[in-house]
Amino acid sequence: MNNLTRPEYLTGFATGWPEQQPDIMVISMTTEKGVHDFFVNKEQALLIARTIQQTAEKLATPPGA
């Protein structure tokens, strides 16, 4: 992973479906640099969801929890 850069902190997250294109999902992420929209198809959305789930399961328990 030599192409890593300083991350932007995610301050907002939303998903939605365009009325005229029910075959795609829009993922909107808000950072300090603005809103970034990503359009994904069903397979991509499921891959993102699986990856997030697997990563979340590996996270350490927060201190004091």
C-alpha positions, 0 to 999 in steps of 0.5 A, a space after each residue: 500500500 504505497 499509495 496511501 495519503 492522509 485520510 479525510 475524516 468522514 463526517 456524513 454518509 447517506 445512500 439513495 437510489 435515483 428515481 430514473 435509475 433503480 439499477 444503481 445506488 448512490 453513496 454520498 460521503 461528506 468530508 471536510 473537503 465537501 461531498 463525494 458521490 459514488 454510483 455503484 451497481 448491485 454487485 459493487 454495493 454488496 461487495 462494499 457491504 461485505 467488506 465493511 462487515 468483515 472489517 468491522 468484525 475485526 475492530 477492537 472493542 473500544 476502551 471502557 465498553 
